[in-house]
Amino acid sequence: MNRTAGATEVTDADFEEQVLGADLPVLVEFTADWCAPCRQMGPVLGALADEEGHRLKVVKLDVDTNPETARAYRVLSMPTFLVFREGEPVRSMVGARPGRRLRAELEDADVL
């Protein structure tokens, strides 16, 4: 299974509690085991979670085992990143990206 150090795995069952009910802004990676670009993002997300965990929660959701949430947010491509603040999606980003670019996009969304 695709494991990311520092990023919590969420499911359809606990998405509402872990993401929508979170006190911090949340970066959700919609991912799949077969997705090579998703695997490339693993170290980037792990570092982000380790460095910014005090102000940003980083989680991932496997779309193959948790299709309801992916469908609810109309996620069609992997990886897709959604930023949630106070239970609402405030930013969407599709595709793998360097850590520096991801950080810049999170800063633009006022979560870093």
N, CA, C and O atoms as a GROMACS GRO file, in nm:
protein
  448
    1MET      N    1   0.084  -0.119   0.000
    1MET     CA    2   0.000   0.000   0.000
    1MET      C    3   0.088   0.125   0.000
    1MET      O    4   0.197   0.124   0.057
    2ASN      N    5   0.040   0.229  -0.063
    2ASN     CA    6   0.113   0.356  -0.073
    2ASN      C    7   0.106   0.430   0.060
    2ASN      O    8   0.003   0.490   0.091
    3ARG      N    9   0.211   0.427   0.137
    3ARG     CA   10   0.213   0.492   0.269
    3ARG      C   11   0.294   0.621   0.260
    3ARG      O   12   0.400   0.625   0.198
    4THR      N   13   0.243   0.725   0.323
    4THR     CA   14   0.314   0.852   0.329
    4THR      C   15   0.342   0.883   0.475
    4THR      O   16   0.248   0.898   0.554
    5ALA      N   17   0.468   0.893   0.512
    5ALA     CA   18   0.500   0.930   0.649
    5ALA      C   19   0.450   1.072   0.673
    5ALA      O   20   0.471   1.161   0.592
    6GLY      N   21   0.384   1.090   0.785
    6GLY     CA   22   0.336   1.224   0.819
    6GLY      C   23   0.196   1.254   0.772
    6GLY      O   24   0.130   1.341   0.829
    7ALA      N   25   0.147   1.187   0.670
    7ALA     CA   26   0.011   1.210   0.620
    7ALA      C   27  -0.080   1.101   0.674
    7ALA      O   28  -0.046   0.983   0.670
    8THR      N   29  -0.196   1.140   0.724
    8THR     CA   30  -0.293   1.048   0.779
    8THR      C   31  -0.380   0.993   0.666
    8THR      O   32  -0.419   1.067   0.576
    9GLU      N   33  -0.411   0.865   0.672
    9GLU     CA   34  -0.503   0.809   0.573
    9GLU      C   35  -0.645   0.826   0.625
    9GLU      O   36  -0.674   0.794   0.740
   10VAL      N   37  -0.733   0.877   0.539
   10VAL     CA   38  -0.873   0.892   0.574
   10VAL      C   39  -0.957   0.806   0.480
   10VAL      O   40  -0.911   0.764   0.374
   11THR      N   41  -1.081   0.780   0.521
   11THR     CA   42  -1.172   0.696   0.445
   11THR      C   43  -1.305   0.767   0.427
   11THR      O   44  -1.329   0.873   0.486
   12ASP      N   45  -1.391   0.708   0.346
   12ASP     CA   46  -1.527   0.761   0.333
   12ASP      C   47  -1.592   0.771   0.471
   12ASP      O   48  -1.662   0.868   0.501
   13ALA      N   49  -1.567   0.670   0.555
   13ALA     CA   50  -1.632   0.662   0.686
   13ALA      C   51  -1.590   0.774   0.781
   13ALA      O   52  -1.672   0.823   0.859
   14ASP      N   53  -1.462   0.814   0.777
   14ASP     CA   54  -1.417   0.916   0.873
   14ASP      C   55  -1.382   1.051   0.809
   14ASP      O   56  -1.326   1.138   0.876
   15PHE      N   57  -1.414   1.068   0.681
   15PHE     CA   58  -1.381   1.193   0.611
   15PHE      C   59  -1.445   1.314   0.678
   15PHE      O   60  -1.380   1.416   0.697
   16GLU      N   61  -1.571   1.302   0.714
   16GLU     CA   62  -1.640   1.415   0.776
   16GLU      C   63  -1.572   1.457   0.906
   16GLU      O   64  -1.549   1.575   0.930
   17GLU      N   65  -1.540   1.359   0.988
   17GLU     CA   66  -1.476   1.388   1.117
   17GLU      C   67  -1.333   1.441   1.097
   17GLU      O   68  -1.296   1.544   1.155
   18GLN      N   69  -1.254   1.371   1.016
   18GLN     CA   70  -1.112   1.403   1.002
   18GLN      C   71  -1.084   1.528   0.918
   18GLN      O   72  -0.987   1.599   0.943
   19VAL      N   73  -1.169   1.555   0.820
   19VAL     CA   74  -1.144   1.667   0.727
   19VAL      C   75  -1.242   1.782   0.750
   19VAL      O   76  -1.201   1.894   0.780
   20LEU      N   77  -1.370   1.753   0.737
   20LEU     CA   78  -1.469   1.860   0.746
   20LEU      C   79  -1.478   1.917   0.887
   20LEU      O   80  -1.509   2.035   0.905
   21GLY      N   81  -1.451   1.834   0.988
   21GLY     CA   82  -1.458   1.880   1.126
   21GLY      C   83  -1.325   1.920   1.186
   21GLY      O   84  -1.317   1.946   1.306
   22ALA      N   85  -1.220   1.926   1.104
   22ALA     CA   86  -1.086   1.957   1.157
   22ALA      C   87  -1.075   2.102   1.202
   22ALA      O   88  -1.137   2.192   1.145
   23ASP      N   89  -0.995   2.122   1.306
   23ASP     CA   90  -0.970   2.258   1.356
   23ASP      C   91  -0.876   2.335   1.264
   23ASP      O   92  -0.886   2.457   1.252
   24LEU      N   93  -0.784   2.263   1.198
   24LEU     CA   94  -0.687   2.325   1.108
   24LEU      C   95  -0.735   2.316   0.964
   24LEU      O   96  -0.823   2.236   0.934
   25PRO      N   97  -0.679   2.398   0.874
   25PRO     CA   98  -0.702   2.372   0.732
   25PRO      C   99  -0.648   2.233   0.698
   25PRO      O  100  -0.554   2.186   0.762
   26VAL      N  101  -0.707   2.169   0.597
   26VAL     CA  102  -0.668   2.032   0.562
   26VAL      C  103  -0.636   2.024   0.414
   26VAL      O  104  -0.712   2.071   0.330
   27LEU      N  105  -0.520   1.964   0.382
   27LEU     CA  106  -0.484   1.931   0.245
   27LEU      C  107  -0.514   1.783   0.226
   27LEU      O  108  -0.455   1.698   0.293
   28VAL      N  109  -0.605   1.753   0.133
   28VAL     CA  110  -0.642   1.614   0.104
   28VAL      C  111  -0.583   1.576  -0.031
   28VAL      O  112  -0.607   1.643  -0.132
   29GLU      N  113  -0.505   1.468  -0.034
   29GLU     CA  114  -0.461   1.412  -0.161
   29GLU      C  115  -0.553   1.296  -0.194
   29GLU      O  116  -0.561   1.199  -0.118
   30PHE      N  117  -0.622   1.305  -0.307
   30PHE     CA  118  -0.699   1.193  -0.360
   30PHE      C  119  -0.600   1.112  -0.443
   30PHE      O  120  -0.543   1.161  -0.540
   31THR      N  121  -0.580   0.987  -0.404
   31THR     CA  122  -0.471   0.906  -0.457
   31THR      C  123  -0.519   0.765  -0.491
   31THR      O  124  -0.632   0.728  -0.460
   32ALA      N  125  -0.431   0.688  -0.553
   32ALA     CA  126  -0.456   0.547  -0.582
   32ALA      C  127  -0.323   0.474  -0.586
   32ALA      O  128  -0.221   0.531  -0.624
   33ASP      N  129  -0.325   0.346  -0.548
   33ASP     CA  130  -0.201   0.267  -0.547
   33ASP      C  131  -0.137   0.257  -0.685
   33ASP      O  132  -0.015   0.250  -0.696
   34TRP      N  133  -0.219   0.257  -0.792
   34TRP     CA  134  -0.168   0.240  -0.928
   34TRP      C  135  -0.114   0.371  -0.987
   34TRP      O  136  -0.062   0.371  -1.099
   35CYS      N  137  -0.126   0.480  -0.915
   35CYS     CA  138  -0.093   0.614  -0.967
   35CYS      C  139   0.054   0.649  -0.939
   35CYS      O  140   0.090   0.680  -0.825
   36ALA      N  141   0.138   0.644  -1.043
   36ALA     CA  142   0.281   0.675  -1.026
   36ALA      C  143   0.305   0.819  -0.980
   36ALA      O  144   0.386   0.839  -0.889
   37PRO      N  145   0.238   0.920  -1.037
   37PRO     CA  146   0.257   1.057  -0.987
   37PRO      C  147   0.217   1.072  -0.840
   37PRO      O  148   0.274   1.153  -0.768
   38CYS      N  149   0.119   0.994  -0.796
   38CYS     CA  150   0.079   0.997  -0.655
   38CYS      C  151   0.195   0.948  -0.567
   38CYS      O  152   0.224   1.006  -0.462
   39ARG      N  153   0.259   0.841  -0.612
   39ARG     CA  154   0.373   0.789  -0.535
   39ARG      C  155   0.485   0.891  -0.530
   39ARG      O  156   0.554   0.903  -0.428
   40GLN      N  157   0.505   0.966  -0.639
   40GLN     CA  158   0.608   1.071  -0.640
   40GLN      C  159   0.578   1.179  -0.536
   40GLN      O  160   0.670   1.240  -0.482
   41MET      N  161   0.451   1.201  -0.507
   41MET     CA  162   0.412   1.306  -0.412
   41MET      C  163   0.431   1.263  -0.267
   41MET      O  164   0.428   1.346  -0.177
   42GLY      N  165   0.450   1.133  -0.244
   42GLY     CA  166   0.462   1.082  -0.108
   42GLY      C  167   0.564   1.156  -0.023
   42GLY      O  168   0.530   1.204   0.085
   43PRO      N  169   0.689   1.166  -0.068
   43PRO     CA  170   0.790   1.236   0.013
   43PRO      C  171   0.758   1.386   0.030
   43PRO      O  172   0.786   1.443   0.136
   44VAL      N  173   0.701   1.448  -0.072
   44VAL     CA  174   0.666   1.590  -0.065
   44VAL      C  175   0.560   1.611   0.043
   44VAL      O  176   0.572   1.702   0.126
   45LEU      N  177   0.457   1.526   0.043
   45LEU     CA  178   0.350   1.540   0.142
   45LEU      C  179   0.399   1.505   0.282
   45LEU      O  180   0.359   1.568   0.380
   46GLY      N  181   0.486   1.404   0.290
   46GLY     CA  182   0.542   1.368   0.420
   46GLY      C  183   0.620   1.483   0.481
   46GLY      O  184   0.606   1.512   0.600
   47ALA      N  185   0.703   1.547   0.400
   47ALA     CA  186   0.781   1.661   0.448
   47ALA      C  187   0.690   1.777   0.487
   47ALA      O  188   0.712   1.843   0.589
   48LEU      N  189   0.589   1.802   0.406
   48LEU     CA  190   0.495   1.910   0.436
   48LEU      C  191   0.423   1.883   0.568
   48LEU      O  192   0.409   1.974   0.651
   49ALA      N  193   0.378   1.761   0.587
   49ALA     CA  194   0.309   1.725   0.711
   49ALA      C  195   0.401   1.741   0.832
   49ALA      O  196   0.359   1.790   0.936
   50ASP      N  197   0.526   1.698   0.817
   50ASP     CA  198   0.621   1.707   0.927
   50ASP      C  199   0.655   1.852   0.961
   50ASP      O  200   0.667   1.887   1.078
   51GLU      N  201   0.670   1.935   0.858
   51GLU     CA  202   0.713   2.074   0.879
   51GLU      C  203   0.599   2.168   0.915
   51GLU      O  204   0.619   2.265   0.988
   52GLU      N  205   0.480   2.141   0.864
   52GLU     CA  206   0.369   2.236   0.881
   52GLU      C  207   0.251   2.179   0.959
   52GLU      O  208   0.143   2.237   0.960
   53GLY      N  209   0.272   2.065   1.026
   53GLY     CA  210   0.163   1.999   1.096
   53GLY      C  211   0.096   2.082   1.203
   53GLY      O  212  -0.017   2.055   1.242
   54HIS      N  213   0.166   2.185   1.251
   54HIS     CA  214   0.106   2.271   1.353
   54HIS      C  215   0.002   2.368   1.296
   54HIS      O  216  -0.077   2.425   1.371
   55ARG      N  217   0.003   2.386   1.162
   55ARG     CA  218  -0.096   2.478   1.103
   55ARG      C  219  -0.169   2.422   0.981
   55ARG      O  220  -0.255   2.488   0.924
   56LEU      N  221  -0.134   2.299   0.940
   56LEU     CA  222  -0.199   2.235   0.827
   56LEU      C  223  -0.203   2.084   0.850
   56LEU      O  224  -0.100   2.023   0.879
   57LYS      N  225  -0.321   2.026   0.836
   57LYS     CA  226  -0.335   1.881   0.846
   57LYS      C  227  -0.323   1.824   0.704
   57LYS      O  228  -0.388   1.874   0.612
   58VAL      N  229  -0.240   1.722   0.687
   58VAL     CA  230  -0.220   1.660   0.556
   58VAL      C  231  -0.273   1.518   0.561
   58VAL      O  232  -0.229   1.437   0.643
   59VAL      N  233  -0.369   1.488   0.472
   59VAL     CA  234  -0.428   1.354   0.470
   59VAL      C  235  -0.435   1.305   0.326
   59VAL      O  236  -0.420   1.382   0.231
   60LYS      N  237  -0.457   1.175   0.312
   60LYS     CA  238  -0.476   1.119   0.179
   60LYS      C  239  -0.592   1.021   0.182
   60LYS      O  240  -0.620   0.958   0.284
   61LEU      N  241  -0.659   1.010   0.068
   61LEU     CA  242  -0.774   0.924   0.055
   61LEU      C  243  -0.757   0.840  -0.070
   61LEU      O  244  -0.740   0.894  -0.179
   62ASP      N  245  -0.761   0.708  -0.055
   62ASP     CA  246  -0.749   0.616  -0.168
   62ASP      C  247  -0.884   0.610  -0.239
   62ASP      O  248  -0.983   0.565  -0.181
   63VAL      N  249  -0.888   0.655  -0.364
   63VAL     CA  250  -1.015   0.664  -0.436
   63VAL      C  251  -1.072   0.527  -0.473
   63VAL      O  252  -1.193   0.513  -0.490
   64ASP      N  253  -0.987   0.426  -0.484
   64ASP     CA  254  -1.035   0.294  -0.520
   64ASP      C  255  -1.112   0.229  -0.405
   64ASP      O  256  -1.211   0.159  -0.428
   65THR      N  257  -1.067   0.250  -0.283
   65THR     CA  258  -1.134   0.191  -0.168
   65THR      C  259  -1.233   0.287  -0.102
   65THR      O  260  -1.309   0.246  -0.014
   66ASN      N  261  -1.234   0.413  -0.145
   66ASN     CA  262  -1.323   0.515  -0.089
   66ASN      C  263  -1.386   0.598  -0.200
   66ASN      O  264  -1.360   0.718  -0.210
   67PRO      N  265  -1.467   0.535  -0.285
   67PRO     CA  266  -1.519   0.606  -0.403
   67PRO      C  267  -1.624   0.714  -0.372
   67PRO      O  268  -1.641   0.806  -0.451
   68GLU      N  269  -1.694   0.702  -0.258
   68GLU     CA  270  -1.801   0.798  -0.231
   68GLU      C  271  -1.751   0.940  -0.218
   68GLU      O  272  -1.808   1.032  -0.275
   69THR      N  273  -1.643   0.959  -0.143
   69THR     CA  274  -1.590   1.093  -0.122
   69THR      C  275  -1.535   1.149  -0.252
   69THR      O  276  -1.557   1.266  -0.284
   70ALA      N  277  -1.463   1.067  -0.327
   70ALA     CA  278  -1.409   1.111  -0.456
   70ALA      C  279  -1.523   1.154  -0.549
   70ALA      O  280  -1.513   1.256  -0.617
   71ARG      N  281  -1.630   1.078  -0.551
   71ARG     CA  282  -1.745   1.111  -0.635
   71ARG      C  283  -1.812   1.240  -0.587
   71ARG      O  284  -1.851   1.324  -0.669
   72ALA      N  285  -1.826   1.256  -0.456
   72ALA     CA  286  -1.892   1.374  -0.400
   72ALA      C  287  -1.819   1.503  -0.438
   72ALA      O  288  -1.883   1.606  -0.458
   73TYR      N  289  -1.686   1.496  -0.450
   73TYR     CA  290  -1.608   1.616  -0.485
   73TYR      C  291  -1.566   1.615  -0.632
   73TYR      O  292  -1.481   1.694  -0.672
   74ARG      N  293  -1.625   1.526  -0.711
   74ARG     CA  294  -1.602   1.517  -0.855
   74ARG      C  295  -1.454   1.505  -0.892
   74ARG      O  296  -1.406   1.569  -0.984
   75VAL      N  297  -1.384   1.420  -0.816
   75VAL     CA  298  -1.243   1.395  -0.842
   75VAL      C  299  -1.232   1.291  -0.952
   75VAL      O  300  -1.279   1.179  -0.938
   76LEU      N  301  -1.169   1.330  -1.063
   76LEU     CA  302  -1.157   1.240  -1.178
   76LEU      C  303  -1.013   1.202  -1.209
   76LEU      O  304  -0.989   1.097  -1.268
   77SER      N  305  -0.917   1.284  -1.171
   77SER     CA  306  -0.776   1.260  -1.202
   77SER      C  307  -0.698   1.243  -1.072
   77SER      O  308  -0.731   1.303  -0.970
   78MET      N  309  -0.593   1.161  -1.079
   78MET     CA  310  -0.505   1.141  -0.964
   78MET      C  311  -0.365   1.190  -0.998
   78MET      O  312  -0.319   1.167  -1.110
   79PRO      N  313  -0.297   1.256  -0.908
   79PRO     CA  314  -0.352   1.300  -0.780
   79PRO      C  315  -0.431   1.430  -0.797
   79PRO      O  316  -0.398   1.515  -0.880
   80THR      N  317  -0.535   1.444  -0.717
   80THR     CA  318  -0.605   1.571  -0.702
   80THR      C  319  -0.587   1.612  -0.557
   80THR      O  320  -0.599   1.531  -0.466
   81PHE      N  321  -0.558   1.739  -0.538
   81PHE     CA  322  -0.543   1.794  -0.403
   81PHE      C  323  -0.657   1.894  -0.379
   81PHE      O  324  -0.681   1.982  -0.461
   82LEU      N  325  -0.725   1.878  -0.267
   82LEU     CA  326  -0.826   1.975  -0.227
   82LEU      C  327  -0.785   2.031  -0.092
   82LEU      O  328  -0.745   1.957  -0.003
   83VAL      N  329  -0.796   2.162  -0.079
   83VAL     CA  330  -0.770   2.228   0.048
   83VAL      C  331  -0.905   2.263   0.110
   83VAL      O  332  -0.988   2.327   0.046
   84PHE      N  333  -0.925   2.219   0.233
   84PHE     CA  334  -1.048   2.248   0.306
   84PHE      C  335  -1.018   2.343   0.420
   84PHE      O  336  -0.918   2.328   0.491
   85ARG      N  337  -1.105   2.441   0.438
   85ARG     CA  338  -1.097   2.529   0.553
   85ARG      C  339  -1.238   2.538   0.610
   85ARG      O  340  -1.332   2.571   0.539
   86GLU      N  341  -1.251   2.509   0.740
   86GLU     CA  342  -1.380   2.513   0.809
   86GLU      C  343  -1.485   2.430   0.735
   86GLU      O  344  -1.600   2.470   0.722
   87GLY      N  345  -1.443   2.313   0.686
   87GLY     CA  346  -1.534   2.219   0.624
   87GLY      C  347  -1.568   2.245   0.478
   87GLY      O  348  -1.645   2.171   0.418
   88GLU      N  349  -1.511   2.350   0.421
   88GLU     CA  350  -1.541   2.387   0.283
   88GLU      C  351  -1.417   2.376   0.195
   88GLU      O  352  -1.309   2.418   0.237
   89PRO      N  353  -1.430   2.322   0.073
   89PRO     CA  354  -1.315   2.320  -0.019
   89PRO      C  355  -1.287   2.462  -0.068
   89PRO      O  356  -1.376   2.529  -0.120
   90VAL      N  357  -1.163   2.506  -0.052
   90VAL     CA  358  -1.126   2.643  -0.091
   90VAL      C  359  -1.025   2.646  -0.205
   90VAL      O  360  -1.001   2.752  -0.263
   91ARG      N  361  -0.965   2.532  -0.238
   91ARG     CA  362  -0.866   2.529  -0.345
   91ARG      C  363  -0.858   2.388  -0.400
   91ARG      O  364  -0.864   2.291  -0.325
   92SER      N  365  -0.846   2.376  -0.532
   92SER     CA  366  -0.830   2.247  -0.598
   92SER      C  367  -0.708   2.252  -0.688
   92SER      O  368  -0.688   2.350  -0.760
   93MET      N  369  -0.626   2.148  -0.683
   93MET     CA  370  -0.506   2.139  -0.766
   93MET      C  371  -0.499   1.997  -0.821
   93MET      O  372  -0.517   1.901  -0.747
   94VAL      N  373  -0.473   1.984  -0.949
   94VAL     CA  374  -0.469   1.853  -1.012
   94VAL      C  375  -0.329   1.826  -1.065
   94VAL      O  376  -0.269   1.911  -1.132
   95GLY      N  377  -0.277   1.707  -1.035
   95GLY     CA  378  -0.147   1.666  -1.088
   95GLY      C  379  -0.034   1.682  -0.988
   95GLY      O  380  -0.040   1.764  -0.897
   96ALA      N  381   0.069   1.600  -1.009
   96ALA     CA  382   0.188   1.607  -0.924
   96ALA      C  383   0.257   1.741  -0.946
   96ALA      O  384   0.250   1.799  -1.054
   97ARG      N  385   0.325   1.788  -0.843
   97ARG     CA  386   0.396   1.915  -0.851
   97ARG      C  387   0.512   1.914  -0.753
   97ARG      O  388   0.508   1.842  -0.654
   98PRO      N  389   0.615   1.994  -0.780
   98PRO     CA  390   0.726   2.003  -0.686
   98PRO      C  391   0.678   2.062  -0.554
   98PRO      O  392   0.581   2.137  -0.550
   99GLY      N  393   0.749   2.029  -0.447
   99GLY     CA  394   0.713   2.079  -0.315
   99GLY      C  395   0.707   2.230  -0.309
   99GLY      O  396   0.619   2.286  -0.243
  100ARG      N  397   0.799   2.297  -0.376
  100ARG     CA  398   0.803   2.443  -0.375
  100ARG      C  399   0.676   2.501  -0.436
  100ARG      O  400   0.619   2.597  -0.383
  101ARG      N  401   0.630   2.442  -0.546
  101ARG     CA  402   0.507   2.490  -0.610
  101ARG      C  403   0.385   2.462  -0.522
  101ARG      O  404   0.296   2.546  -0.510
  102LEU      N  405   0.380   2.344  -0.460
  102LEU     CA  406   0.269   2.310  -0.372
  102LEU      C  407   0.262   2.410  -0.255
  102LEU      O  408   0.155   2.457  -0.220
  103ARG      N  409   0.377   2.440  -0.197
  103ARG     CA  410   0.381   2.537  -0.087
  103ARG      C  411   0.330   2.674  -0.133
  103ARG      O  412   0.254   2.740  -0.062
  104ALA      N  413   0.373   2.717  -0.252
  104ALA     CA  414   0.330   2.847  -0.304
  104ALA      C  415   0.177   2.850  -0.322
  104ALA      O  416   0.112   2.949  -0.291
  105GLU      N  417   0.122   2.740  -0.372
  105GLU     CA  418  -0.023   2.733  -0.391
  105GLU      C  419  -0.096   2.733  -0.257
  105GLU      O  420  -0.204   2.791  -0.244
  106LEU      N  421  -0.039   2.668  -0.158
  106LEU     CA  422  -0.099   2.669  -0.024
  106LEU      C  423  -0.090   2.807   0.039
  106LEU      O  424  -0.181   2.850   0.109
  107GLU      N  425   0.021   2.876   0.013
  107GLU     CA  426   0.033   3.014   0.063
  107GLU      C  427  -0.072   3.104  -0.005
  107GLU      O  428  -0.132   3.189   0.061
  108ASP      N  429  -0.093   3.085  -0.136
  108ASP     CA  430  -0.194   3.162  -0.208
  108ASP      C  431  -0.334   3.137  -0.151
  108ASP      O  432  -0.419   3.225  -0.154
  109ALA      N  433  -0.356   3.016  -0.100
  109ALA     CA  434  -0.486   2.981  -0.044
  109ALA      C  435  -0.497   3.022   0.104
  109ALA      O  436  -0.596   2.993   0.171
  110ASP      N  437  -0.392   3.091   0.154
  110ASP     CA  438  -0.388   3.140   0.292
  110ASP      C  439  -0.393   3.030   0.397
  110ASP      O  440  -0.453   3.047   0.504
  111VAL      N  441  -0.331   2.915   0.367
  111VAL     CA  442  -0.325   2.810   0.468
  111VAL      C  443  -0.183   2.791   0.520
  111VAL      O  444  -0.163   2.718   0.617
  112LEU      N  445  -0.085   2.854   0.458
  112LEU     CA  446   0.053   2.852   0.508
  112LEU      C  447   0.100   2.995   0.524
  112LEU      O  448   0.214   3.018   0.566
   0.00000   0.00000   0.00000
